[in-house]
């Protein structure tokens, strides 16, 4: 697999969330998840939903689209 470096800017809460996921994994499995690995897996997951960018103009549009795609797979998910 050919990896590319991507630079992103996250706020403190977002970084803390990624770090918490990594530490939770470390304490429960003995293996720490890196921030990059979590982001990679999230992208892979969203790709499997067949998300496209049509008519997405805002964060809310993006969230609504993902929620709609997830509800197709898991109809009992709460809103």
Secondary structure, DSSP 8 states (H G I E B T S, - for coil): -----------HHHHHHHHHHHHHHHHHHS----HHHHHHHHHHHHHHTT---TT--SHHHHHHHHHHHHHHH-TT---
